[in-house]
């Protein structure tokens, strides 16, 4: 899916509860908790610099 989206320069929103899937597919990820976005960032930044304790444990 990622290759098709990149090749066609298409923007898509993927909703998943699978961290591996999100990190494999996304250029940017939004982590939500109780209806609010805790952090919106690149997979690298989410992994290395989590903004909150919830993002750290997600």
C-alpha distance matrix in Angstrom:
0.0 3.8 5.5 5.3 6.3 8.7 10.0 10.8 12.0 10.8 11.6 10.2 11.9 10.6 13.8 14.1 17.2 15.5 16.3 14.5 11.1 12.0 13.2 10.4 7.7 10.4 12.8 15.3 16.1 18.8 20.9 23.0 26.3 28.6 27.0 27.1 24.7 26.1 24.0 21.3 20.4 18.2 17.3 20.1 22.6 21.9 22.5 25.5 27.1 26.5 28.5 29.9 30.8 28.3 25.4 27.0 27.0 23.6
3.8 0.0 3.8 5.5 5.2 6.1 8.5 10.1 10.2 9.8 10.3 9.7 11.6 10.8 14.2 14.6 17.4 15.6 15.5 13.6 10.7 10.8 11.2 8.4 5.6 7.8 9.6 12.5 14.0 17.1 19.5 22.0 25.5 28.1 26.6 26.1 23.3 24.4 21.9 19.0 17.6 15.1 14.4 17.0 19.6 19.3 20.0 22.7 24.3 24.1 26.1 27.9 29.1 26.9 23.7 25.1 25.6 22.4
5.5 3.8 0.0 3.8 5.5 5.2 6.0 8.6 9.7 10.3 12.1 12.3 14.8 14.4 17.9 18.3 21.1 19.2 18.9 16.7 14.1 14.4 14.4 11.3 9.1 11.2 12.1 15.5 17.4 20.7 23.2 25.7 29.2 31.9 30.3 29.7 26.9 27.9 25.2 22.2 20.5 17.7 17.2 19.3 22.1 22.3 22.8 25.2 26.9 27.2 29.2 31.2 32.5 30.4 27.1 28.4 29.1 26.0
5.3 5.5 3.8 0.0 3.8 5.5 5.1 6.1 8.3 8.2 10.6 10.9 13.9 14.0 17.6 18.6 21.9 20.4 20.7 18.9 15.8 16.0 16.7 13.9 11.0 12.8 13.9 16.8 18.6 21.4 24.1 26.3 29.8 32.2 30.2 29.9 27.3 28.9 26.4 23.2 22.0 19.7 19.6 22.0 24.5 24.4 25.3 27.9 29.3 29.3 31.0 32.9 34.3 32.0 28.8 30.5 31.0 27.7
6.3 5.2 5.5 3.8 0.0 3.8 5.6 5.3 5.7 5.0 6.9 7.6 10.9 11.7 15.4 17.0 20.4 19.3 19.4 18.2 15.0 14.4 15.2 13.2 9.7 10.4 11.1 13.7 15.7 18.4 21.4 23.5 27.1 29.5 27.3 26.8 24.1 25.8 23.3 20.0 19.0 17.0 17.4 20.0 22.0 22.0 23.4 25.9 26.9 26.8 28.2 30.2 31.8 29.6 26.4 28.4 29.1 25.8
8.7 6.1 5.2 5.5 3.8 0.0 3.8 5.5 4.9 6.6 8.5 10.3 13.3 14.3 18.0 19.3 22.3 21.0 20.4 18.9 16.3 15.4 15.4 13.3 10.4 10.7 10.3 13.5 16.2 19.2 22.3 24.8 28.6 31.2 29.1 28.2 25.2 26.5 23.6 20.1 18.5 16.1 16.7 18.7 20.9 21.5 22.7 24.8 26.0 26.4 27.9 30.3 32.1 30.2 26.8 28.5 29.6 26.6
10.0 8.5 6.0 5.1 5.6 3.8 0.0 3.8 5.6 7.9 11.0 12.8 16.2 17.2 20.9 22.3 25.4 24.0 23.7 22.0 19.2 18.8 18.8 16.3 13.6 14.4 14.1 17.3 19.9 22.9 26.0 28.4 32.1 34.6 32.5 31.7 28.8 30.2 27.4 23.9 22.2 19.9 20.4 22.3 24.6 25.3 26.4 28.3 29.7 30.2 31.7 34.1 35.9 33.9 30.5 32.2 33.2 30.2
10.8 10.1 8.6 6.1 5.3 5.5 3.8 0.0 3.8 5.3 9.0 11.1 14.8 16.4 20.2 22.1 25.6 24.7 24.6 23.4 20.3 19.6 20.2 18.1 14.9 15.2 15.0 17.6 20.1 22.7 25.9 27.9 31.7 33.9 31.4 30.7 28.1 30.0 27.3 23.7 22.6 20.8 21.7 23.9 25.8 26.3 27.8 29.9 30.9 31.0 32.2 34.5 36.4 34.3 31.1 33.1 34.1 30.8
12.0 10.2 9.7 8.3 5.7 4.9 5.6 3.8 0.0 3.8 6.7 9.8 13.3 15.4 19.1 21.2 24.6 23.9 23.5 22.6 19.8 18.3 18.8 17.3 14.0 13.4 12.5 14.9 17.7 20.1 23.6 25.7 29.5 31.8 29.2 28.2 25.4 27.2 24.4 20.7 19.6 18.0 19.4 21.5 23.0 23.8 25.6 27.4 28.1 28.3 29.3 31.7 33.9 32.0 28.7 30.8 32.2 29.0
10.8 9.8 10.3 8.2 5.0 6.6 7.9 5.3 3.8 0.0 3.8 6.4 10.1 12.5 16.1 18.6 22.1 21.9 21.8 21.4 18.2 16.8 18.0 16.7 13.0 12.3 12.2 14.0 16.2 18.2 21.6 23.3 27.0 29.1 26.4 25.7 23.2 25.4 23.0 19.4 18.9 17.7 19.0 21.7 22.9 23.1 25.1 27.4 27.8 27.5 28.3 30.4 32.5 30.2 27.2 29.6 30.7 27.3
11.6 10.3 12.1 10.6 6.9 8.5 11.0 9.0 6.7 3.8 0.0 3.8 7.1 10.0 13.4 16.1 19.6 19.7 19.6 19.7 16.7 14.6 16.1 15.6 11.9 10.4 10.3 11.1 13.0 14.7 18.2 19.7 23.5 25.5 22.7 22.0 19.5 21.8 19.5 15.9 15.8 15.2 16.8 19.6 20.5 20.3 22.7 25.0 25.0 24.5 25.0 27.1 29.2 26.9 24.0 26.7 27.7 24.4
10.2 9.7 12.3 10.9 7.6 10.3 12.8 11.1 9.8 6.4 3.8 0.0 3.8 6.4 9.9 12.7 16.3 16.7 17.1 17.4 14.2 12.3 14.6 14.2 10.5 9.3 10.6 10.9 11.8 13.1 16.2 17.5 21.1 23.0 20.4 20.1 17.9 20.3 18.5 15.3 15.7 15.2 16.1 19.5 20.4 19.5 21.8 24.5 24.6 23.6 24.2 25.8 27.6 25.0 22.3 25.0 25.6 22.1
11.9 11.6 14.8 13.9 10.9 13.3 16.2 14.8 13.3 10.1 7.1 3.8 0.0 3.8 6.5 9.8 13.2 14.2 14.8 15.9 12.8 10.6 13.4 13.9 10.5 9.0 10.8 10.1 9.7 10.3 13.1 14.0 17.5 19.3 16.7 16.7 14.8 17.3 15.9 13.2 14.2 14.4 15.0 18.6 19.1 17.7 20.1 23.1 22.9 21.4 21.8 23.0 24.7 21.8 19.4 22.4 22.7 19.1
10.6 10.8 14.4 14.0 11.7 14.3 17.2 16.4 15.4 12.5 10.0 6.4 3.8 0.0 3.8 6.3 10.0 10.7 11.8 12.8 9.6 8.0 11.4 11.7 8.8 8.3 11.2 10.7 9.4 10.3 12.2 13.2 16.5 18.5 16.5 16.9 15.1 17.2 16.1 13.8 14.7 14.5 14.2 17.9 18.9 16.9 18.8 22.1 22.3 20.6 21.5 22.3 23.5 20.4 18.1 20.8 20.7 16.9
13.8 14.2 17.9 17.6 15.4 18.0 20.9 20.2 19.1 16.1 13.4 9.9 6.5 3.8 0.0 3.8 7.1 9.0 10.7 12.6 9.9 8.5 12.2 13.2 11.2 10.6 13.6 12.2 9.9 9.6 10.5 10.7 13.6 15.3 13.7 14.6 13.3 15.4 15.1 13.7 15.2 15.6 14.9 18.7 19.2 16.7 18.6 22.0 22.0 19.7 20.4 20.6 21.4 18.0 16.3 19.1 18.5 14.7
14.1 14.6 18.3 18.6 17.0 19.3 22.3 22.1 21.2 18.6 16.1 12.7 9.8 6.3 3.8 0.0 3.8 5.4 7.7 9.6 7.5 6.9 10.6 11.7 10.8 10.9 14.3 13.2 10.4 10.6 10.4 11.0 13.4 15.4 14.7 15.7 14.4 15.7 15.5 14.7 15.8 15.8 14.2 17.8 18.7 15.8 17.0 20.6 21.0 18.7 20.0 19.8 20.0 16.6 15.0 17.3 16.2 12.4
17.2 17.4 21.1 21.9 20.4 22.3 25.4 25.6 24.6 22.1 19.6 16.3 13.2 10.0 7.1 3.8 0.0 3.8 6.3 9.1 8.4 8.1 11.2 12.9 13.0 13.1 16.4 14.9 11.6 11.4 9.9 10.3 11.8 14.0 14.2 15.3 14.3 14.9 15.2 15.3 16.5 16.6 14.5 17.9 18.5 15.2 15.9 19.6 20.0 17.3 18.8 18.0 17.6 14.2 13.1 15.0 13.3 9.6
15.5 15.6 19.2 20.4 19.3 21.0 24.0 24.7 23.9 21.9 19.7 16.7 14.2 10.7 9.0 5.4 3.8 0.0 3.8 5.5 5.4 6.4 8.8 10.1 11.0 11.9 15.3 14.6 11.8 12.7 11.5 13.0 14.7 17.3 17.6 18.3 16.7 16.7 16.4 16.2 16.5 15.8 13.1 16.2 17.6 14.6 14.5 18.3 19.4 17.3 19.4 19.0 18.4 15.4 13.7 14.9 13.3 9.8
16.3 15.5 18.9 20.7 19.4 20.4 23.7 24.6 23.5 21.8 19.6 17.1 14.8 11.8 10.7 7.7 6.3 3.8 0.0 3.8 5.5 5.1 6.1 8.5 10.1 10.5 13.3 12.5 9.8 11.2 10.0 12.4 14.2 17.4 17.9 17.7 15.6 15.0 14.1 14.0 13.8 12.9 9.8 12.7 14.0 11.0 10.7 14.5 15.8 13.9 16.4 16.4 16.0 13.5 11.1 12.0 11.0 7.8
14.5 13.6 16.7 18.9 18.2 18.9 22.0 23.4 22.6 21.4 19.7 17.4 15.9 12.8 12.6 9.6 9.1 5.5 3.8 0.0 3.8 5.5 5.2 6.1 8.6 10.2 13.1 13.4 11.6 13.9 13.3 16.0 18.0 21.2 21.5 21.3 18.9 18.3 17.0 16.4 15.4 13.6 10.2 12.7 15.0 12.7 11.7 15.3 17.4 16.2 19.1 19.5 19.0 16.9 14.3 14.6 13.8 11.1
11.1 10.7 14.1 15.8 15.0 16.3 19.2 20.3 19.8 18.2 16.7 14.2 12.8 9.6 9.9 7.5 8.4 5.4 5.5 3.8 0.0 3.8 5.5 5.1 6.1 8.3 11.8 12.4 10.8 13.2 13.4 15.8 18.3 21.2 20.9 20.9 18.6 18.8 17.4 16.2 15.5 13.8 11.0 14.1 16.4 14.2 14.1 17.7 19.4 18.1 20.6 21.2 21.2 18.7 16.1 17.1 16.4 13.2
12.0 10.8 14.4 16.0 14.4 15.4 18.8 19.6 18.3 16.8 14.6 12.3 10.6 8.0 8.5 6.9 8.1 6.4 5.1 5.5 3.8 0.0 3.8 5.5 5.4 5.6 9.0 8.8 7.0 9.5 10.2 12.9 15.8 18.9 18.3 17.9 15.3 15.6 13.8 12.4 11.8 10.4 8.2 11.7 13.4 11.3 12.0 15.5 16.7 15.4 17.5 18.4 18.9 16.5 13.6 15.1 15.1 11.7
13.2 11.2 14.4 16.7 15.2 15.4 18.8 20.2 18.8 18.0 16.1 14.6 13.4 11.4 12.2 10.6 11.2 8.8 6.1 5.2 5.5 3.8 0.0 3.8 5.7 5.8 8.1 8.6 7.8 11.0 11.6 14.9 17.7 21.1 20.8 19.9 16.8 16.4 14.1 12.7 11.1 8.7 5.7 8.6 11.1 9.6 9.5 12.8 14.6 14.0 16.7 18.0 18.6 16.8 13.5 14.2 14.8 12.1
10.4 8.4 11.3 13.9 13.2 13.3 16.3 18.1 17.3 16.7 15.6 14.2 13.9 11.7 13.2 11.7 12.9 10.1 8.5 6.1 5.1 5.5 3.8 0.0 3.8 6.2 8.8 10.6 10.7 14.0 15.0 18.1 21.0 24.3 23.7 23.0 20.1 20.0 17.7 15.9 14.1 11.3 8.7 11.1 14.1 13.2 12.8 15.8 18.0 17.7 20.5 21.9 22.3 20.5 17.2 17.9 18.2 15.5
7.7 5.6 9.1 11.0 9.7 10.4 13.6 14.9 14.0 13.0 11.9 10.5 10.5 8.8 11.2 10.8 13.0 11.0 10.1 8.6 6.1 5.4 5.7 3.8 0.0 3.8 7.0 9.0 9.5 12.8 14.7 17.5 20.7 23.7 22.6 22.0 19.1 19.7 17.3 14.9 13.5 11.1 9.6 12.6 15.1 14.2 14.8 17.8 19.4 18.9 21.1 22.7 23.6 21.5 18.2 19.6 20.1 16.9
10.4 7.8 11.2 12.8 10.4 10.7 14.4 15.2 13.4 12.3 10.4 9.3 9.0 8.3 10.6 10.9 13.1 11.9 10.5 10.2 8.3 5.6 5.8 6.2 3.8 0.0 3.8 5.3 6.3 9.8 12.2 15.2 18.7 21.8 20.4 19.3 16.2 16.8 14.2 11.4 10.0 7.9 7.4 10.7 12.5 11.8 13.2 16.0 17.0 16.6 18.3 20.2 21.6 19.6 16.2 18.0 19.0 15.9
12.8 9.6 12.1 13.9 11.1 10.3 14.1 15.0 12.5 12.2 10.3 10.6 10.8 11.2 13.6 14.3 16.4 15.3 13.3 13.1 11.8 9.0 8.1 8.8 7.0 3.8 0.0 3.8 6.9 10.4 13.3 16.5 20.1 23.2 21.7 20.0 16.5 17.0 13.8 10.6 8.4 5.9 7.0 9.5 11.0 11.4 13.2 15.2 15.9 16.1 17.7 20.1 22.1 20.6 17.0 18.7 20.3 17.7
15.3 12.5 15.5 16.8 13.7 13.5 17.3 17.6 14.9 14.0 11.1 10.9 10.1 10.7 12.2 13.2 14.9 14.6 12.5 13.4 12.4 8.8 8.6 10.6 9.0 5.3 3.8 0.0 3.8 6.9 10.0 13.1 16.7 19.8 18.3 16.4 12.8 13.3 10.2 6.9 5.3 4.4 6.4 9.3 9.5 9.3 11.9 14.0 13.9 13.6 14.6 17.0 19.1 17.6 14.1 16.3 18.1 15.4
16.1 14.0 17.4 18.6 15.7 16.2 19.9 20.1 17.7 16.2 13.0 11.8 9.7 9.4 9.9 10.4 11.6 11.8 9.8 11.6 10.8 7.0 7.8 10.7 9.5 6.3 6.9 3.8 0.0 3.8 6.4 9.6 13.2 16.4 15.1 13.5 10.1 10.6 8.0 5.6 5.5 6.0 6.4 9.9 9.8 8.1 10.8 13.5 13.2 11.9 12.8 14.5 16.4 14.3 11.1 13.7 15.0 12.1
18.8 17.1 20.7 21.4 18.4 19.2 22.9 22.7 20.1 18.2 14.7 13.1 10.3 10.3 9.6 10.6 11.4 12.7 11.2 13.9 13.2 9.5 11.0 14.0 12.8 9.8 10.4 6.9 3.8 0.0 3.8 6.3 9.9 12.9 11.5 9.7 6.4 7.4 5.8 4.2 6.6 8.8 9.5 12.6 11.5 9.2 12.4 14.9 13.8 11.6 11.6 12.7 14.8 12.4 9.8 13.1 14.3 11.4
20.9 19.5 23.2 24.1 21.4 22.3 26.0 25.9 23.6 21.6 18.2 16.2 13.1 12.2 10.5 10.4 9.9 11.5 10.0 13.3 13.4 10.2 11.6 15.0 14.7 12.2 13.3 10.0 6.4 3.8 0.0 3.8 6.8 10.3 9.9 8.4 5.7 5.5 5.4 6.4 8.7 10.8 10.5 13.4 12.1 8.9 11.6 14.3 13.0 10.1 10.1 10.2 11.7 8.9 6.8 10.3 11.0 8.2
23.0 22.0 25.7 26.3 23.5 24.8 28.4 27.9 25.7 23.3 19.7 17.5 14.0 13.2 10.7 11.0 10.3 13.0 12.4 16.0 15.8 12.9 14.9 18.1 17.5 15.2 16.5 13.1 9.6 6.3 3.8 0.0 3.8 6.7 6.2 5.4 4.3 5.5 7.5 8.9 11.9 14.4 14.3 17.2 15.7 12.5 15.1 17.7 16.1 12.8 12.1 11.3 12.5 9.2 8.6 12.3 12.4 9.7
26.3 25.5 29.2 29.8 27.1 28.6 32.1 31.7 29.5 27.0 23.5 21.1 17.5 16.5 13.6 13.4 11.8 14.7 14.2 18.0 18.3 15.8 17.7 21.0 20.7 18.7 20.1 16.7 13.2 9.9 6.8 3.8 0.0 3.8 5.5 5.4 6.4 6.4 9.5 11.9 14.9 17.5 17.1 19.6 17.9 14.5 16.7 19.1 17.2 13.6 12.5 10.6 11.1 7.7 8.8 12.2 11.6 9.7
28.6 28.1 31.9 32.2 29.5 31.2 34.6 33.9 31.8 29.1 25.5 23.0 19.3 18.5 15.3 15.4 14.0 17.3 17.4 21.2 21.2 18.9 21.1 24.3 23.7 21.8 23.2 19.8 16.4 12.9 10.3 6.7 3.8 0.0 3.8 5.7 8.5 9.3 12.7 15.0 18.2 21.0 20.8 23.4 21.5 18.2 20.5 22.8 20.8 17.1 15.7 13.5 13.9 10.7 12.4 15.6 14.7 13.0
27.0 26.6 30.3 30.2 27.3 29.1 32.5 31.4 29.2 26.4 22.7 20.4 16.7 16.5 13.7 14.7 14.2 17.6 17.9 21.5 20.9 18.3 20.8 23.7 22.6 20.4 21.7 18.3 15.1 11.5 9.9 6.2 5.5 3.8 0.0 3.8 6.9 9.3 12.2 13.6 17.2 20.0 20.4 23.2 21.4 18.4 21.1 23.5 21.4 18.0 16.4 15.0 16.2 13.0 13.8 17.4 17.0 14.8
27.1 26.1 29.7 29.9 26.8 28.2 31.7 30.7 28.2 25.7 22.0 20.1 16.7 16.9 14.6 15.7 15.3 18.3 17.7 21.3 20.9 17.9 19.9 23.0 22.0 19.3 20.0 16.4 13.5 9.7 8.4 5.4 5.4 5.7 3.8 0.0 3.8 6.2 9.1 10.8 14.4 17.6 18.4 20.9 18.7 16.0 19.1 21.0 18.6 15.4 13.3 12.4 14.2 11.7 12.0 15.7 16.1 14.2
24.7 23.3 26.9 27.3 24.1 25.2 28.8 28.1 25.4 23.2 19.5 17.9 14.8 15.1 13.3 14.4 14.3 16.7 15.6 18.9 18.6 15.3 16.8 20.1 19.1 16.2 16.5 12.8 10.1 6.4 5.7 4.3 6.4 8.5 6.9 3.8 0.0 3.8 5.6 7.0 10.6 13.9 14.9 17.3 15.1 12.7 15.9 17.8 15.5 12.6 10.8 10.8 13.2 10.8 10.0 13.7 14.8 12.7
26.1 24.4 27.9 28.9 25.8 26.5 30.2 30.0 27.2 25.4 21.8 20.3 17.3 17.2 15.4 15.7 14.9 16.7 15.0 18.3 18.8 15.6 16.4 20.0 19.7 16.8 17.0 13.3 10.6 7.4 5.5 5.5 6.4 9.3 9.3 6.2 3.8 0.0 3.8 7.1 10.0 13.2 13.8 15.7 13.1 10.5 13.5 15.0 12.5 9.3 7.3 7.0 9.5 7.7 6.9 10.5 12.0 10.7
24.0 21.9 25.2 26.4 23.3 23.6 27.4 27.3 24.4 23.0 19.5 18.5 15.9 16.1 15.1 15.5 15.2 16.4 14.1 17.0 17.4 13.8 14.1 17.7 17.3 14.2 13.8 10.2 8.0 5.8 5.4 7.5 9.5 12.7 12.2 9.1 5.6 3.8 0.0 3.8 6.3 9.6 10.7 12.4 9.7 7.6 11.2 12.5 10.1 7.7 6.3 7.9 10.9 9.6 7.2 10.4 12.7 11.2
21.3 19.0 22.2 23.2 20.0 20.1 23.9 23.7 20.7 19.4 15.9 15.3 13.2 13.8 13.7 14.7 15.3 16.2 14.0 16.4 16.2 12.4 12.7 15.9 14.9 11.4 10.6 6.9 5.6 4.2 6.4 8.9 11.9 15.0 13.6 10.8 7.0 7.1 3.8 0.0 3.8 7.3 9.3 11.4 9.3 8.1 11.8 13.4 11.5 10.0 9.4 11.5 14.4 13.0 10.2 13.2 15.3 13.3
20.4 17.6 20.5 22.0 19.0 18.5 22.2 22.6 19.6 18.9 15.8 15.7 14.2 14.7 15.2 15.8 16.5 16.5 13.8 15.4 15.5 11.8 11.1 14.1 13.5 10.0 8.4 5.3 5.5 6.6 8.7 11.9 14.9 18.2 17.2 14.4 10.6 10.0 6.3 3.8 0.0 3.8 6.5 8.1 6.2 6.1 9.7 10.9 9.6 9.3 9.7 12.6 15.3 14.5 11.0 13.1 15.7 13.9
18.2 15.1 17.7 19.7 17.0 16.1 19.9 20.8 18.0 17.7 15.2 15.2 14.4 14.5 15.6 15.8 16.6 15.8 12.9 13.6 13.8 10.4 8.7 11.3 11.1 7.9 5.9 4.4 6.0 8.8 10.8 14.4 17.5 21.0 20.0 17.6 13.9 13.2 9.6 7.3 3.8 0.0 3.8 5.3 5.3 6.2 8.6 10.0 10.1 10.6 12.2 15.0 17.2 16.4 12.7 14.1 16.5 14.6
17.3 14.4 17.2 19.6 17.4 16.7 20.4 21.7 19.4 19.0 16.8 16.1 15.0 14.2 14.9 14.2 14.5 13.1 9.8 10.2 11.0 8.2 5.7 8.7 9.6 7.4 7.0 6.4 6.4 9.5 10.5 14.3 17.1 20.8 20.4 18.4 14.9 13.8 10.7 9.3 6.5 3.8 0.0 3.8 5.6 5.1 6.2 8.6 9.8 10.1 12.6 14.8 16.2 15.2 11.5 12.2 14.2 12.3
20.1 17.0 19.3 22.0 20.0 18.7 22.3 23.9 21.5 21.7 19.6 19.5 18.6 17.9 18.7 17.8 17.9 16.2 12.7 12.7 14.1 11.7 8.6 11.1 12.6 10.7 9.5 9.3 9.9 12.6 13.4 17.2 19.6 23.4 23.2 20.9 17.3 15.7 12.4 11.4 8.1 5.3 3.8 0.0 3.8 5.5 5.3 6.1 8.1 9.7 12.5 15.2 16.5 16.5 12.7 12.6 15.1 14.1
22.6 19.6 22.1 24.5 22.0 20.9 24.6 25.8 23.0 22.9 20.5 20.4 19.1 18.9 19.2 18.7 18.5 17.6 14.0 15.0 16.4 13.4 11.1 14.1 15.1 12.5 11.0 9.5 9.8 11.5 12.1 15.7 17.9 21.5 21.4 18.7 15.1 13.1 9.7 9.3 6.2 5.3 5.6 3.8 0.0 3.8 5.4 5.1 5.2 7.0 9.2 12.3 14.2 14.6 10.9 11.1 14.3 13.6
21.9 19.3 22.3 24.4 22.0 21.5 25.3 26.3 23.8 23.1 20.3 19.5 17.7 16.9 16.7 15.8 15.2 14.6 11.0 12.7 14.2 11.3 9.6 13.2 14.2 11.8 11.4 9.3 8.1 9.2 8.9 12.5 14.5 18.2 18.4 16.0 12.7 10.5 7.6 8.1 6.1 6.2 5.1 5.5 3.8 0.0 3.8 5.7 5.5 4.9 7.6 9.9 11.5 11.2 7.4 8.0 10.9 9.9
22.5 20.0 22.8 25.3 23.4 22.7 26.4 27.8 25.6 25.1 22.7 21.8 20.1 18.8 18.6 17.0 15.9 14.5 10.7 11.7 14.1 12.0 9.5 12.8 14.8 13.2 13.2 11.9 10.8 12.4 11.6 15.1 16.7 20.5 21.1 19.1 15.9 13.5 11.2 11.8 9.7 8.6 6.2 5.3 5.4 3.8 0.0 3.8 5.9 6.2 9.9 11.5 12.0 12.1 8.7 7.6 10.2 9.9
25.5 22.7 25.2 27.9 25.9 24.8 28.3 29.9 27.4 27.4 25.0 24.5 23.1 22.1 22.0 20.6 19.6 18.3 14.5 15.3 17.7 15.5 12.8 15.8 17.8 16.0 15.2 14.0 13.5 14.9 14.3 17.7 19.1 22.8 23.5 21.0 17.8 15.0 12.5 13.4 10.9 10.0 8.6 6.1 5.1 5.7 3.8 0.0 3.8 6.3 9.7 11.9 12.6 13.8 10.7 9.1 12.3 12.9
27.1 24.3 26.9 29.3 26.9 26.0 29.7 30.9 28.1 27.8 25.0 24.6 22.9 22.3 22.0 21.0 20.0 19.4 15.8 17.4 19.4 16.7 14.6 18.0 19.4 17.0 15.9 13.9 13.2 13.8 13.0 16.1 17.2 20.8 21.4 18.6 15.5 12.5 10.1 11.5 9.6 10.1 9.8 8.1 5.2 5.5 5.9 3.8 0.0 3.8 6.2 9.0 10.6 12.1 9.2 8.4 12.1 12.8
26.5 24.1 27.2 29.3 26.8 26.4 30.2 31.0 28.3 27.5 24.5 23.6 21.4 20.6 19.7 18.7 17.3 17.3 13.9 16.2 18.1 15.4 14.0 17.7 18.9 16.6 16.1 13.6 11.9 11.6 10.1 12.8 13.6 17.1 18.0 15.4 12.6 9.3 7.7 10.0 9.3 10.6 10.1 9.7 7.0 4.9 6.2 6.3 3.8 0.0 3.8 5.7 7.3 8.4 5.5 5.4 9.1 9.7
28.5 26.1 29.2 31.0 28.2 27.9 31.7 32.2 29.3 28.3 25.0 24.2 21.8 21.5 20.4 20.0 18.8 19.4 16.4 19.1 20.6 17.5 16.7 20.5 21.1 18.3 17.7 14.6 12.8 11.6 10.1 12.1 12.5 15.7 16.4 13.3 10.8 7.3 6.3 9.4 9.7 12.2 12.6 12.5 9.2 7.6 9.9 9.7 6.2 3.8 0.0 3.8 7.1 8.4 6.5 7.7 11.0 11.6
29.9 27.9 31.2 32.9 30.2 30.3 34.1 34.5 31.7 30.4 27.1 25.8 23.0 22.3 20.6 19.8 18.0 19.0 16.4 19.5 21.2 18.4 18.0 21.9 22.7 20.2 20.1 17.0 14.5 12.7 10.2 11.3 10.6 13.5 15.0 12.4 10.8 7.0 7.9 11.5 12.6 15.0 14.8 15.2 12.3 9.9 11.5 11.9 9.0 5.7 3.8 0.0 3.8 5.3 5.3 6.4 9.0 10.1
30.8 29.1 32.5 34.3 31.8 32.1 35.9 36.4 33.9 32.5 29.2 27.6 24.7 23.5 21.4 20.0 17.6 18.4 16.0 19.0 21.2 18.9 18.6 22.3 23.6 21.6 22.1 19.1 16.4 14.8 11.7 12.5 11.1 13.9 16.2 14.2 13.2 9.5 10.9 14.4 15.3 17.2 16.2 16.5 14.2 11.5 12.0 12.6 10.6 7.3 7.1 3.8 0.0 3.8 5.5 5.0 6.4 8.7
28.3 26.9 30.4 32.0 29.6 30.2 33.9 34.3 32.0 30.2 26.9 25.0 21.8 20.4 18.0 16.6 14.2 15.4 13.5 16.9 18.7 16.5 16.8 20.5 21.5 19.6 20.6 17.6 14.3 12.4 8.9 9.2 7.7 10.7 13.0 11.7 10.8 7.7 9.6 13.0 14.5 16.4 15.2 16.5 14.6 11.2 12.1 13.8 12.1 8.4 8.4 5.3 3.8 0.0 3.8 5.4 5.3 6.1
25.4 23.7 27.1 28.8 26.4 26.8 30.5 31.1 28.7 27.2 24.0 22.3 19.4 18.1 16.3 15.0 13.1 13.7 11.1 14.3 16.1 13.6 13.5 17.2 18.2 16.2 17.0 14.1 11.1 9.8 6.8 8.6 8.8 12.4 13.8 12.0 10.0 6.9 7.2 10.2 11.0 12.7 11.5 12.7 10.9 7.4 8.7 10.7 9.2 5.5 6.5 5.3 5.5 3.8 0.0 3.8 5.5 5.1
27.0 25.1 28.4 30.5 28.4 28.5 32.2 33.1 30.8 29.6 26.7 25.0 22.4 20.8 19.1 17.3 15.0 14.9 12.0 14.6 17.1 15.1 14.2 17.9 19.6 18.0 18.7 16.3 13.7 13.1 10.3 12.3 12.2 15.6 17.4 15.7 13.7 10.5 10.4 13.2 13.1 14.1 12.2 12.6 11.1 8.0 7.6 9.1 8.4 5.4 7.7 6.4 5.0 5.4 3.8 0.0 3.8 5.7
27.0 25.6 29.1 31.0 29.1 29.6 33.2 34.1 32.2 30.7 27.7 25.6 22.7 20.7 18.5 16.2 13.3 13.3 11.0 13.8 16.4 15.1 14.8 18.2 20.1 19.0 20.3 18.1 15.0 14.3 11.0 12.4 11.6 14.7 17.0 16.1 14.8 12.0 12.7 15.3 15.7 16.5 14.2 15.1 14.3 10.9 10.2 12.3 12.1 9.1 11.0 9.0 6.4 5.3 5.5 3.8 0.0 3.8
23.6 22.4 26.0 27.7 25.8 26.6 30.2 30.8 29.0 27.3 24.4 22.1 19.1 16.9 14.7 12.4 9.6 9.8 7.8 11.1 13.2 11.7 12.1 15.5 16.9 15.9 17.7 15.4 12.1 11.4 8.2 9.7 9.7 13.0 14.8 14.2 12.7 10.7 11.2 13.3 13.9 14.6 12.3 14.1 13.6 9.9 9.9 12.9 12.8 9.7 11.6 10.1 8.7 6.1 5.1 5.7 3.8 0.0
